[in-house]
């Protein structure tokens, strides 16, 4: 028995020494200037942009990994990664296949402009490259890391505002997302926490954001065959979310105070998506929501002043006890309809569209004391909204001022708005 134990101990020691020698040899090889230059050249050919790598190493602790440091992609806005670790999938390695098990990205800055530029270059290379046999889904899945960790990773939007996150995402055996834990450390929506947990082909969503929560479930309907559309459907419930904190570019009181709407949001959302490629998901996503904002304040527009002066209104605030309505989104386009807001003698109804450029268009009808309904045209942008009398209302206001100075302006605007709507329906413009 002692002889057997001694033999096993010697074999184990020999194996450890063999692995250590192999790691030492690989480390010396990967750390050479020749290998680093070759790796940068290969990366440039694949990505189509200049790539700099400060150093390539092999680490043993806490787990064996290939480590790349000080990586820069030379797009118009430089994409930087301070440290990238790739740990192998041991099950694949035992089968003689090299595949990433864990990918760790530390202290990276990812400008959206750099990502867009890189995607354009890759699309051009794909179109110009000769056709090659497509890799099947199973083979492609082997190249996806089973776990991805983002540590202090900052995404910078087109306006230069950054969001720093920490995240841990895991894939299931079928290469579909199994779980996700994400926290926003800095920037917009700071303090937000997102949790996704998979059960079958459904994901439970739990989001803590802007002092409230969003919870629900999203269900996947896979493509029936390769190249066909897949679908996502789901329902989400929003509770007690502060609207100004949700839309502010920074998590500061000053940024929140500059937002067009404040109040506590409650709502119910259904989402529907049909797409062939994951890259098309954002453009294909459609949502329908019903919402109520309690103790809402509309900033940047004083509707009472707009009605009383029957002119353009910029600046000021309009408080409401409640604001309710429906929202439909198609990609980046937003449509608000069946808007109803009330506060004491003031009430407003209407619908507004928000273009992808964030420009506003639409109409609202405002009543004071239930006696005057003045149609106003909504324009400007989300950050600088403005309301003016519609063309028909302008004519009615002028006639009302002439016929009944002092008291006829508001009534004339109301009548003029109805006349304008009638002409619009009659002539179609």
C-alpha positions as a Markdown table, in Angstrom:
| # | Residue | x | y | z |
|---|---|---|---|---|
| 1 | Unk | 0.0 | 0.0 | 0.0 |
| 2 | Unk | 2.8 | 2.4 | 0.9 |
| 3 | Unk | 4.5 | 1.6 | -2.4 |
| 4 | Unk | 1.3 | 2.5 | -4.3 |
| 5 | Unk | 0.9 | 5.8 | -2.4 |
| 6 | Unk | 4.5 | 6.6 | -3.1 |
| 7 | Unk | 4.1 | 5.9 | -6.8 |
| 8 | Unk | 1.0 | 8.1 | -7.0 |
| 9 | Unk | 2.8 | 10.9 | -5.2 |
| 10 | Unk | 5.8 | 10.8 | -7.5 |
| 11 | Unk | 3.5 | 10.7 | -10.5 |
| 12 | Unk | 1.5 | 13.7 | -9.2 |
| 13 | Unk | 4.7 | 15.6 | -8.5 |
| 14 | Unk | 6.0 | 14.8 | -12.0 |
| 15 | Unk | 2.7 | 16.1 | -13.5 |
| 16 | Unk | 2.9 | 19.4 | -11.5 |
| 17 | Unk | 6.5 | 19.9 | -12.6 |
| 18 | Unk | 5.5 | 19.1 | -16.2 |
| 19 | Unk | 2.7 | 21.7 | -16.2 |
| 20 | Unk | 4.9 | 24.3 | -14.5 |
| 21 | Unk | 7.6 | 23.7 | -17.1 |
| 22 | Unk | 5.0 | 24.0 | -19.9 |
| 23 | Unk | 3.6 | 27.3 | -18.5 |
| 24 | Unk | 7.1 | 28.7 | -18.1 |
| 25 | Unk | 7.9 | 27.9 | -21.7 |
| 26 | Unk | 4.7 | 29.3 | -23.0 |
| 27 | Unk | 5.1 | 32.4 | -20.9 |
| 28 | Unk | 8.6 | 33.0 | -22.2 |
| 29 | Unk | 7.4 | 32.5 | -25.8 |
| 30 | Unk | 4.3 | 34.7 | -25.5 |
| 31 | Unk | 6.3 | 37.5 | -23.7 |
| 32 | Unk | 8.7 | 37.9 | -26.6 |
| 33 | Unk | 8.7 | 41.0 | -28.8 |
| 34 | Unk | 8.4 | 38.8 | -31.9 |
| 35 | Unk | 5.2 | 37.2 | -30.7 |
| 36 | Unk | 3.7 | 40.6 | -29.6 |
| 37 | Unk | 4.4 | 42.1 | -33.0 |
| 38 | Unk | 3.0 | 39.1 | -34.8 |
| 39 | Unk | -0.2 | 39.2 | -32.6 |
| 40 | Unk | -0.7 | 42.9 | -33.4 |
| 41 | Unk | -0.3 | 42.3 | -37.1 |
| 42 | Unk | -2.8 | 39.5 | -37.1 |
| 43 | Unk | -5.3 | 41.6 | -35.1 |
| 44 | Unk | -4.9 | 44.5 | -37.6 |
| 45 | Unk | -5.7 | 42.1 | -40.5 |
| 46 | Unk | -8.8 | 40.7 | -38.8 |
| 47 | Unk | -10.2 | 44.0 | -37.5 |
| 48 | Unk | -9.1 | 46.3 | -40.3 |
| 49 | Unk | -7.7 | 49.0 | -37.9 |
| 50 | Unk | -4.4 | 49.7 | -36.1 |
| 51 | Unk | -4.0 | 47.7 | -32.9 |
| 52 | Unk | -1.4 | 48.3 | -30.2 |
| 53 | Unk | -0.7 | 45.7 | -27.4 |
| 54 | Unk | 1.5 | 46.8 | -24.5 |
| 55 | Unk | 2.3 | 43.3 | -23.3 |
| 56 | Unk | 1.3 | 39.6 | -23.5 |
| 57 | Unk | 1.7 | 37.3 | -20.5 |
| 58 | Unk | 0.6 | 34.0 | -19.0 |
| 59 | Unk | -0.5 | 34.1 | -15.4 |
| 60 | Unk | -1.0 | 31.2 | -13.0 |
| 61 | Unk | -2.8 | 32.8 | -10.1 |
| 62 | Unk | -5.7 | 32.7 | -9.4 |
| 63 | Unk | -6.2 | 30.6 | -12.5 |
| 64 | Unk | -4.1 | 30.1 | -15.6 |
| 65 | Unk | -4.9 | 32.8 | -18.2 |
| 66 | Unk | -3.5 | 34.6 | -21.2 |
| 67 | Unk | -3.3 | 38.3 | -20.3 |
| 68 | Unk | -3.1 | 41.3 | -22.7 |
| 69 | Unk | -2.4 | 44.7 | -21.2 |
| 70 | Unk | -2.6 | 48.3 | -22.6 |
| 71 | Unk | -4.7 | 47.5 | -25.7 |
| 72 | Unk | -5.6 | 50.3 | -28.1 |
| 73 | Unk | -7.7 | 50.1 | -31.3 |
| 74 | Unk | -6.8 | 53.0 | -33.5 |
| 75 | Unk | -10.3 | 54.1 | -34.7 |
| 76 | Unk | -11.2 | 57.8 | -34.9 |
| 77 | Unk | -11.9 | 57.7 | -31.2 |
| 78 | Unk | -9.4 | 55.3 | -29.6 |
| 79 | Unk | -10.9 | 52.3 | -27.9 |
| 80 | Unk | -8.8 | 51.4 | -24.9 |
| 81 | Unk | -8.6 | 48.3 | -22.6 |
| 82 | Unk | -6.2 | 48.3 | -19.8 |
| 83 | Unk | -6.3 | 44.6 | -19.1 |
| 84 | Unk | -7.8 | 41.6 | -20.9 |
| 85 | Unk | -7.7 | 38.1 | -19.4 |
| 86 | Unk | -8.7 | 35.0 | -21.3 |
| 87 | Unk | -9.0 | 31.7 | -19.3 |
| 88 | Unk | -9.4 | 28.4 | -21.2 |
| 89 | Unk | -12.5 | 26.2 | -21.0 |
| 90 | Unk | -10.9 | 23.1 | -19.4 |
| 91 | Unk | -13.5 | 20.6 | -20.7 |
| 92 | Unk | -12.8 | 21.8 | -24.3 |
| 93 | Unk | -9.0 | 21.7 | -23.6 |
| 94 | Unk | -9.2 | 18.0 | -22.4 |
| 95 | Unk | -10.9 | 17.2 | -25.7 |
| 96 | Unk | -8.0 | 18.8 | -27.6 |
| 97 | Unk | -9.8 | 22.0 | -28.5 |
| 98 | Unk | -8.8 | 25.5 | -27.5 |
| 99 | Unk | -11.8 | 27.6 | -26.4 |
| 100 | Unk | -12.3 | 30.6 | -24.0 |
| 101 | Unk | -13.9 | 29.7 | -20.7 |
| 102 | Unk | -13.8 | 33.1 | -19.0 |
| 103 | Unk | -13.2 | 36.6 | -20.5 |
| 104 | Unk | -12.4 | 39.4 | -18.1 |
| 105 | Unk | -12.2 | 43.0 | -19.3 |
| 106 | Unk | -10.8 | 45.5 | -16.7 |
| 107 | Unk | -10.7 | 49.3 | -16.9 |
| 108 | Unk | -11.8 | 49.8 | -20.5 |
| 109 | Unk | -13.1 | 52.9 | -22.3 |
| 110 | Unk | -15.4 | 52.1 | -25.2 |
| 111 | Unk | -16.6 | 55.2 | -27.1 |
| 112 | Unk | -19.7 | 54.5 | -29.2 |
| 113 | Unk | -18.1 | 56.4 | -32.1 |
| 114 | Unk | -15.2 | 53.9 | -32.0 |
| 115 | Unk | -17.6 | 50.9 | -31.9 |
| 116 | Unk | -19.5 | 52.3 | -34.9 |
| 117 | Unk | -16.3 | 52.9 | -36.9 |
| 118 | Unk | -15.1 | 49.4 | -36.2 |
| 119 | Unk | -18.4 | 47.9 | -37.3 |
| 120 | Unk | -18.3 | 49.9 | -40.6 |
| 121 | Unk | -14.8 | 48.6 | -41.3 |
| 122 | Unk | -15.7 | 45.0 | -40.5 |
| 123 | Unk | -18.8 | 45.2 | -42.8 |
| 124 | Unk | -16.6 | 46.5 | -45.6 |
| 125 | Unk | -14.1 | 43.7 | -45.1 |
| 126 | Unk | -16.9 | 41.1 | -45.0 |
| 127 | Unk | -18.4 | 42.4 | -48.4 |
| 128 | Unk | -15.0 | 42.4 | -50.1 |
| 129 | Unk | -13.8 | 39.0 | -48.7 |
| 130 | Unk | -14.4 | 35.9 | -50.8 |
| 131 | Unk | -17.3 | 33.8 | -49.7 |
| 132 | Unk | -16.4 | 31.1 | -47.1 |
| 133 | Unk | -18.4 | 28.3 | -45.6 |
| 134 | Unk | -20.4 | 29.5 | -42.7 |
| 135 | Unk | -19.6 | 28.1 | -39.2 |
| 136 | Unk | -22.5 | 26.2 | -37.7 |
| 137 | Unk | -24.1 | 27.4 | -34.5 |
| 138 | Unk | -22.4 | 24.6 | -32.4 |
| 139 | Unk | -19.0 | 25.4 | -33.7 |
| 140 | Unk | -19.5 | 29.2 | -33.2 |
| 141 | Unk | -20.8 | 28.6 | -29.6 |
| 142 | Unk | -17.4 | 27.0 | -28.7 |
| 143 | Unk | -15.7 | 30.4 | -29.3 |
| 144 | Unk | -18.0 | 32.3 | -27.0 |
| 145 | Unk | -16.7 | 32.6 | -23.4 |
| 146 | Unk | -19.0 | 30.8 | -20.9 |
| 147 | Unk | -18.5 | 33.7 | -18.5 |
| 148 | Unk | -17.8 | 37.4 | -19.2 |
| 149 | Unk | -16.8 | 39.8 | -16.5 |
| 150 | Unk | -16.7 | 43.6 | -17.0 |
| 151 | Unk | -14.7 | 45.4 | -14.3 |
| 152 | Unk | -14.8 | 49.2 | -14.4 |
| 153 | Unk | -15.8 | 49.3 | -18.1 |
| 154 | Unk | -16.9 | 52.7 | -19.4 |
| 155 | Unk | -19.2 | 53.2 | -22.4 |
| 156 | Unk | -19.1 | 56.8 | -23.9 |
| 157 | Unk | -22.1 | 57.9 | -25.9 |
| 158 | Unk | -22.1 | 60.1 | -29.0 |
| 159 | Unk | -22.4 | 63.3 | -26.8 |
| 160 | Unk | -19.4 | 62.3 | -24.7 |
| 161 | Unk | -21.3 | 61.2 | -21.6 |
| 162 | Unk | -20.0 | 58.0 | -20.0 |
| 163 | Unk | -21.5 | 55.2 | -18.1 |
| 164 | Unk | -19.2 | 53.0 | -16.0 |
| 165 | Unk | -20.5 | 49.5 | -15.2 |
| 166 | Unk | -19.5 | 46.3 | -13.5 |
| 167 | Unk | -21.1 | 43.1 | -14.8 |
| 168 | Unk | -21.0 | 39.3 | -14.7 |
| 169 | Unk | -22.7 | 37.4 | -17.5 |
| 170 | Unk | -22.9 | 33.6 | -18.0 |
| 171 | Unk | -24.0 | 31.5 | -20.9 |
| 172 | Unk | -25.8 | 28.2 | -20.7 |
| 173 | Unk | -24.7 | 25.0 | -22.6 |
| 174 | Unk | -26.8 | 26.1 | -25.6 |
| 175 | Unk | -24.9 | 29.5 | -25.8 |
| 176 | Unk | -28.0 | 31.5 | -24.7 |
| 177 | Unk | -27.6 | 33.9 | -21.7 |
| 178 | Unk | -28.1 | 32.1 | -18.4 |
| 179 | Unk | -27.7 | 34.9 | -16.0 |
| 180 | Unk | -26.6 | 38.5 | -15.7 |
| 181 | Unk | -25.7 | 40.7 | -12.8 |
| 182 | Unk | -25.0 | 44.4 | -13.7 |
| 183 | Unk | -24.4 | 47.5 | -11.7 |
| 184 | Unk | -24.0 | 51.1 | -12.9 |
| 185 | Unk | -21.1 | 52.6 | -10.9 |
| 186 | Unk | -20.8 | 56.1 | -12.5 |
| 187 | Unk | -22.6 | 58.4 | -14.9 |
| 188 | Unk | -26.2 | 58.2 | -16.0 |
| 189 | Unk | -28.5 | 55.9 | -13.9 |
| 190 | Unk | -25.7 | 55.6 | -11.3 |
| 191 | Unk | -26.7 | 53.0 | -8.7 |
| 192 | Unk | -28.9 | 51.0 | -11.1 |
| 193 | Unk | -28.9 | 47.3 | -10.6 |
| 194 | Unk | -30.1 | 44.7 | -13.2 |
| 195 | Unk | -30.6 | 41.0 | -12.7 |
| 196 | Unk | -31.6 | 38.5 | -15.3 |
| 197 | Unk | -32.1 | 34.8 | -14.5 |
| 198 | Unk | -33.1 | 32.2 | -17.0 |
| 199 | Unk | -35.6 | 29.4 | -16.7 |
| 200 | Unk | -36.1 | 27.4 | -19.8 |
| 201 | Unk | -36.5 | 29.9 | -22.6 |
| 202 | Unk | -37.7 | 32.7 | -20.4 |
| 203 | Unk | -35.8 | 35.3 | -18.4 |
| 204 | Unk | -37.0 | 36.9 | -15.2 |
| 205 | Unk | -36.1 | 40.6 | -15.1 |
| 206 | Unk | -35.5 | 42.6 | -11.9 |
| 207 | Unk | -34.3 | 46.2 | -12.3 |
| 208 | Unk | -33.7 | 48.7 | -9.5 |
| 209 | Unk | -33.6 | 52.2 | -11.1 |
| 210 | Unk | -34.3 | 55.8 | -10.2 |
| 211 | Unk | -35.7 | 55.0 | -6.7 |
| 212 | Unk | -38.2 | 52.4 | -8.1 |
| 213 | Unk | -38.3 | 49.0 | -9.8 |
| 214 | Unk | -39.1 | 47.3 | -13.1 |
| 215 | Unk | -40.0 | 43.6 | -12.9 |
| 216 | Unk | -41.3 | 41.1 | -15.4 |
| 217 | Unk | -40.5 | 38.2 | -17.7 |
| 218 | Unk | -39.2 | 38.0 | -21.3 |
| 219 | Unk | -39.8 | 34.8 | -23.4 |
| 220 | Unk | -37.8 | 33.7 | -26.4 |
| 221 | Unk | -39.4 | 32.0 | -29.4 |
| 222 | Unk | -36.4 | 30.5 | -31.4 |
| 223 | Unk | -36.1 | 30.5 | -35.1 |
| 224 | Unk | -37.7 | 27.5 | -36.7 |
| 225 | Unk | -34.8 | 27.1 | -39.1 |
| 226 | Unk | -31.4 | 28.7 | -39.7 |
| 227 | Unk | -31.7 | 32.2 | -41.1 |
| 228 | Unk | -35.4 | 32.6 | -40.0 |
| 229 | Unk | -36.7 | 35.2 | -37.6 |
| 230 | Unk | -36.6 | 34.7 | -33.8 |
| 231 | Unk | -39.0 | 36.5 | -31.5 |
| 232 | Unk | -39.0 | 38.0 | -28.0 |
| 233 | Unk | -42.1 | 38.8 | -26.1 |
| 234 | Unk | -42.5 | 40.1 | -22.6 |
| 235 | Unk | -44.4 | 42.1 | -20.0 |
| 236 | Unk | -42.8 | 44.5 | -17.5 |
| 237 | Unk | -44.3 | 46.4 | -14.6 |
| 238 | Unk | -42.8 | 49.7 | -13.5 |
| 239 | Unk | -43.4 | 51.0 | -9.9 |
| 240 | Unk | -42.4 | 54.3 | -8.2 |
| 241 | Unk | -39.7 | 55.4 | -10.7 |
| 242 | Unk | -38.6 | 59.0 | -10.6 |
| 243 | Unk | -38.9 | 60.2 | -14.2 |
| 244 | Unk | -36.3 | 63.0 | -14.0 |
| 245 | Unk | -33.7 | 60.6 | -12.6 |
| 246 | Unk | -34.5 | 58.1 | -15.3 |
| 247 | Unk | -33.9 | 60.7 | -18.1 |
| 248 | Unk | -31.0 | 62.8 | -16.6 |
| 249 | Unk | -27.6 | 62.4 | -18.3 |
| 250 | Unk | -25.9 | 62.5 | -14.9 |
| 251 | Unk | -27.0 | 61.3 | -11.5 |
| 252 | Unk | -26.9 | 64.8 | -10.0 |
| 253 | Unk | -29.7 | 67.1 | -8.6 |
| 254 | Unk | -28.8 | 69.7 | -11.2 |
| 255 | Unk | -29.1 | 67.3 | -14.1 |
| 256 | Unk | -32.5 | 66.1 | -12.8 |
| 257 | Unk | -33.8 | 69.6 | -12.4 |
| 258 | Unk | -33.1 | 70.3 | -16.0 |
| 259 | Unk | -35.3 | 67.4 | -17.3 |
| 260 | Unk | -38.6 | 68.2 | -19.1 |
| 261 | Unk | -40.7 | 66.0 | -16.7 |
| 262 | Unk | -40.5 | 65.0 | -13.1 |
| 263 | Unk | -42.8 | 62.8 | -11.0 |
| 264 | Unk | -43.2 | 59.2 | -9.9 |
| 265 | Unk | -43.9 | 56.8 | -12.7 |
| 266 | Unk | -46.1 | 53.7 | -12.7 |
| 267 | Unk | -46.8 | 51.7 | -15.8 |
| 268 | Unk | -47.3 | 48.4 | -17.7 |
| 269 | Unk | -45.3 | 47.6 | -20.8 |
| 270 | Unk | -45.6 | 44.8 | -23.4 |
| 271 | Unk | -42.7 | 44.3 | -25.8 |
| 272 | Unk | -42.5 | 42.5 | -29.1 |
| 273 | Unk | -39.5 | 41.8 | -31.3 |
| 274 | Unk | -39.0 | 39.9 | -34.5 |
| 275 | Unk | -35.4 | 39.8 | -36.0 |
| 276 | Unk | -33.0 | 37.5 | -37.8 |
| 277 | Unk | -29.8 | 38.8 | -36.3 |
| 278 | Unk | -29.1 | 40.0 | -32.7 |
| 279 | Unk | -27.5 | 43.2 | -34.2 |
| 280 | Unk | -31.0 | 44.2 | -35.5 |
| 281 | Unk | -32.7 | 43.9 | -32.1 |
| 282 | Unk | -32.7 | 47.6 | -31.1 |
| 283 | Unk | -34.2 | 48.7 | -34.4 |
| 284 | Unk | -36.8 | 45.9 | -34.5 |
| 285 | Unk | -38.0 | 46.3 | -30.9 |
| 286 | Unk | -41.6 | 47.6 | -30.5 |
| 287 | Unk | -43.2 | 48.4 | -27.2 |
| 288 | Unk | -46.6 | 49.5 | -26.0 |
| 289 | Unk | -47.1 | 51.0 | -22.5 |
| 290 | Unk | -49.8 | 52.6 | -20.4 |
| 291 | Unk | -48.5 | 54.9 | -17.7 |
| 292 | Unk | -49.4 | 57.3 | -14.9 |
| 293 | Unk | -47.1 | 59.9 | -13.5 |
| 294 | Unk | -48.1 | 61.1 | -10.0 |
| 295 | Unk | -47.4 | 64.7 | -8.9 |
| 296 | Unk | -46.0 | 65.4 | -12.4 |
| 297 | Unk | -44.3 | 68.7 | -13.3 |
| 298 | Unk | -43.8 | 69.7 | -16.9 |
| 299 | Unk | -40.7 | 71.8 | -17.0 |
| 300 | Unk | -39.9 | 74.2 | -19.8 |
| 301 | Unk | -43.5 | 75.0 | -20.6 |
| 302 | Unk | -46.1 | 77.1 | -18.8 |
| 303 | Unk | -49.4 | 75.9 | -20.3 |
| 304 | Unk | -51.5 | 78.4 | -18.2 |
| 305 | Unk | -49.4 | 81.2 | -19.6 |
| 306 | Unk | -49.7 | 79.8 | -23.1 |
| 307 | Unk | -53.5 | 79.8 | -22.8 |
| 308 | Unk | -53.9 | 83.2 | -21.3 |
| 309 | Unk | -51.5 | 84.9 | -23.7 |
| 310 | Unk | -52.5 | 82.8 | -26.7 |
| 311 | Unk | -49.0 | 83.0 | -27.9 |
| 312 | Unk | -45.7 | 81.1 | -27.8 |
| 313 | Unk | -44.6 | 79.8 | -24.5 |
| 314 | Unk | -41.0 | 79.0 | -23.6 |
| 315 | Unk | -39.8 | 78.4 | -20.1 |
| 316 | Unk | -41.8 | 78.0 | -16.9 |
| 317 | Unk | -43.4 | 75.0 | -15.3 |
| 318 | Unk | -46.8 | 73.3 | -15.3 |
| 319 | Unk | -47.7 | 71.1 | -12.3 |
| 320 | Unk | -50.2 | 68.3 | -12.5 |
| 321 | Unk | -51.8 | 66.1 | -9.9 |
| 322 | Unk | -51.5 | 63.2 | -12.4 |
| 323 | Unk | -50.5 | 62.7 | -16.0 |
| 324 | Unk | -51.5 | 59.5 | -17.8 |
| 325 | Unk | -51.4 | 58.2 | -21.4 |
| 326 | Unk | -50.0 | 55.6 | -23.8 |
| 327 | Unk | -46.5 | 55.2 | -25.3 |
| 328 | Unk | -45.6 | 53.3 | -28.4 |
| 329 | Unk | -42.0 | 52.9 | -29.5 |
| 330 | Unk | -40.5 | 51.6 | -32.8 |
| 331 | Unk | -36.8 | 51.5 | -32.6 |
| 332 | Unk | -35.8 | 55.1 | -31.6 |
| 333 | Unk | -39.1 | 56.7 | -32.5 |
| 334 | Unk | -41.5 | 57.4 | -29.6 |
| 335 | Unk | -45.3 | 58.3 | -29.9 |
| 336 | Unk | -47.3 | 59.5 | -26.9 |
| 337 | Unk | -51.0 | 59.3 | -27.3 |
| 338 | Unk | -54.2 | 59.7 | -25.2 |
| 339 | Unk | -52.4 | 62.1 | -23.0 |
| 340 | Unk | -54.5 | 63.3 | -20.1 |
| 341 | Unk | -53.3 | 65.6 | -17.4 |
| 342 | Unk | -55.2 | 67.5 | -14.8 |
| 343 | Unk | -54.6 | 69.8 | -11.8 |
| 344 | Unk | -57.4 | 71.9 | -10.3 |
| 345 | Unk | -58.8 | 74.1 | -13.0 |
| 346 | Unk | -56.2 | 73.1 | -15.6 |
| 347 | Unk | -56.5 | 70.1 | -17.8 |
| 348 | Unk | -54.7 | 69.0 | -21.0 |
| 349 | Unk | -55.1 | 66.3 | -23.6 |
| 350 | Unk | -53.2 | 65.5 | -26.8 |
| 351 | Unk | -50.5 | 63.4 | -28.5 |
| 352 | Unk | -46.8 | 64.0 | -29.1 |
| 353 | Unk | -44.2 | 62.2 | -31.2 |
| 354 | Unk | -40.5 | 62.1 | -30.4 |
| 355 | Unk | -38.3 | 61.5 | -33.5 |
| 356 | Unk | -35.0 | 59.7 | -33.4 |
| 357 | Unk | -33.3 | 63.2 | -33.5 |
| 358 | Unk | -35.2 | 64.0 | -30.3 |
| 359 | Unk | -37.3 | 66.6 | -32.0 |
| 360 | Unk | -40.9 | 67.0 | -30.8 |
| 361 | Unk | -44.1 | 67.3 | -32.9 |
| 362 | Unk | -47.8 | 67.1 | -31.9 |
| 363 | Unk | -50.8 | 68.9 | -30.5 |
| 364 | Unk | -52.3 | 69.4 | -27.1 |
| 365 | Unk | -55.6 | 71.0 | -26.1 |
| 366 | Unk | -55.5 | 73.0 | -22.8 |
| 367 | Unk | -58.6 | 74.0 | -20.8 |
| 368 | Unk | -58.9 | 76.4 | -17.9 |
| 369 | Unk | -61.9 | 76.0 | -15.7 |
| 370 | Unk | -63.5 | 73.7 | -18.3 |
| 371 | Unk | -64.5 | 76.8 | -20.4 |
| 372 | Unk | -61.7 | 77.3 | -22.8 |
| 373 | Unk | -60.0 | 74.6 | -24.9 |
| 374 | Unk | -57.0 | 76.1 | -26.8 |
| 375 | Unk | -55.2 | 73.9 | -29.3 |
| 376 | Unk | -51.4 | 74.3 | -29.1 |
| 377 | Unk | -48.8 | 72.9 | -31.4 |
| 378 | Unk | -45.8 | 71.2 | -29.7 |
| 379 | Unk | -42.4 | 71.7 | -31.2 |
| 380 | Unk | -38.7 | 72.1 | -30.3 |
| 381 | Unk | -36.7 | 69.3 | -28.8 |
| 382 | Unk | -36.9 | 67.2 | -25.7 |
| 383 | Unk | -34.4 | 69.4 | -23.9 |
| 384 | Unk | -36.0 | 72.7 | -25.2 |
| 385 | Unk | -39.7 | 72.1 | -25.8 |
| 386 | Unk | -42.0 | 74.9 | -27.0 |
| 387 | Unk | -45.7 | 75.3 | -27.7 |
| 388 | Unk | -47.5 | 77.7 | -30.1 |
| 389 | Unk | -51.0 | 78.3 | -31.2 |
| 390 | Unk | -52.0 | 76.2 | -34.2 |
| 391 | Unk | -52.7 | 78.1 | -37.5 |
| 392 | Unk | -56.5 | 77.9 | -37.0 |
| 393 | Unk | -56.2 | 79.0 | -33.4 |
| 394 | Unk | -54.1 | 82.0 | -34.4 |
| 395 | Unk | -56.9 | 83.1 | -36.8 |
| 396 | Unk | -59.6 | 82.6 | -34.2 |
| 397 | Unk | -57.6 | 84.5 | -31.5 |
| 398 | Unk | -57.2 | 87.4 | -33.9 |
| 399 | Unk | -60.9 | 87.5 | -34.6 |
| 400 | Unk | -61.8 | 87.1 | -31.0 |
| 401 | Unk | -59.6 | 90.0 | -30.0 |
| 402 | Unk | -61.2 | 92.2 | -32.6 |
| 403 | Unk | -64.8 | 91.3 | -31.9 |
| 404 | Unk | -64.6 | 91.0 | -28.1 |
| 405 | Unk | -61.5 | 92.7 | -26.8 |
| 406 | Unk | -60.2 | 91.3 | -23.5 |
| 407 | Unk | -62.6 | 88.3 | -23.2 |
| 408 | Unk | -62.8 | 86.9 | -26.8 |
| 409 | Unk | -59.2 | 85.9 | -27.3 |
| 410 | Unk | -59.3 | 82.5 | -25.6 |
| 411 | Unk | -62.7 | 81.7 | -26.9 |
| 412 | Unk | -61.7 | 82.7 | -30.4 |
| 413 | Unk | -58.6 | 80.5 | -30.2 |
| 414 | Unk | -60.7 | 77.6 | -29.2 |
| 415 | Unk | -63.2 | 78.1 | -32.1 |
| 416 | Unk | -60.4 | 78.9 | -34.5 |
| 417 | Unk | -58.7 | 75.6 | -33.6 |
| 418 | Unk | -61.9 | 73.6 | -34.4 |
| 419 | Unk | -62.2 | 75.5 | -37.7 |
| 420 | Unk | -58.6 | 74.7 | -38.5 |
| 421 | Unk | -59.2 | 71.0 | -37.8 |
| 422 | Unk | -62.2 | 71.1 | -40.1 |
| 423 | Unk | -60.2 | 72.6 | -42.9 |
| 424 | Unk | -57.4 | 70.2 | -42.4 |
| 425 | Unk | -59.8 | 67.2 | -42.8 |
| 426 | Unk | -61.4 | 68.8 | -45.8 |
| 427 | Unk | -58.3 | 69.7 | -47.8 |
| 428 | Unk | -55.9 | 67.1 | -46.3 |
| 429 | Unk | -53.2 | 69.6 | -45.4 |
